[in-house]
Amino acid sequence: MDLRDLTQAMHKFVTAKGWYGKDSLRPQTPRNIAISLSLEASEILEHFQWEESPRNSDELPGELADVALYLLQLASLLQIDLESAILEKLKVNYGRDWDSGVK
């Protein structure tokens, strides 16, 4: 399964829940999805608060999946080709110089 397949599966789920509907109590706007993405990312941090390893390794995959789903949806709503954006960002980052101690 690739990013397009995952995005389609995410849209199928959101549609099935009725969240794309005009009168949805959970409007799927870019703003709302960006907020949800941030909130879900914070839930990942909770697993590491005061710990070096996740507190509940059984729940962490689901939290990571929530972040990925919101990211896929946000990119799709904004018509951003996430795969291309990731590859372009990697290219940019290869050209950056971080103080990594590697010469």
N, C-alpha and C positions, 0 to 999 in steps of 0.2 A: 504494500500500500504506500502511495506517495502523498505529498502534501495536498495535491488536488483531490485525491480520494478521501483523505481525512477531512478536508474542507467540505466536500459534498456530504459526508456522513454527519458532520456537525450541523450543516444547514438542514438536513433531513430531520435531525433530532429537534432543533429549534422550531422548525415548521410543525412537527408533530405535537409539540407542546403548545402551539398557538402563539408563540412569543413574537412572531412577525406580523401578527394581526393588528389591524388599525386600533382596536380598543384594548390591546394587551396591557396588563398591569406591569409588564416588564418590557418597555419599549427597547428594541434592539438598535439604539442609535450609537454612532461611534463614541460619543461622550460617555454613555452608560456602559458600554463595553470596555472602554479604557479604564473607567473607575473599577469595574469588576475585575479586570486584569490585575490592577494594582492590589486590590483587596486579596485576591487569591495568591499573589506573590507574597504578600505579608503572611499568609497562612503557612507558607513554606518556612519562613523565618521562625515562626513559632516552634517548629520542630527542632530548631537548633538553639533556641534561647537557653542560655546558661549551659549548653552542652556542645561538645565537639562532634557528636554523632546524633543522628535523628532520634528523637524520643520514641517515636512509633514508626518503625520502618514498614509496617503494613499499611499505614495511612498515607505515607509520603508519596507513593506512586500516583495515587488519586489526586493529590494536590498538584503535582507536576502536570498531570493530564488536564486539570482544570485550567491551569495557566496556558498550556498549549492550545486548548480549545478556544479560549478567549482571544489569544493571539491570532489564531487562524481566522476567527470571525472578524476581528478588527481589520486585519489586512484585507479580507474579502470585501467588507463593507466600504472600505476606502479605495478599493480597486488597486491594491498594491500587490504586485507579484512577489510574494514573500521569498520564494526560492531565489529569484534573481536578486532581490534586496540582500539576502544573506550572502550570496556569492560575491556581490559587489562590495559589501562591508568587509568580508574577509580579504578581498584584494586591497582595499584601503588600509586595513589593519596590518597587512604584511609590509606595507610601506612606512608604517609608523615605527618610532624608536622608543621603546620602553626601557627603563633601567632594570634589566633582568639579570645583570651580571654575566650575561653571555656575550662574548666578543666574536 
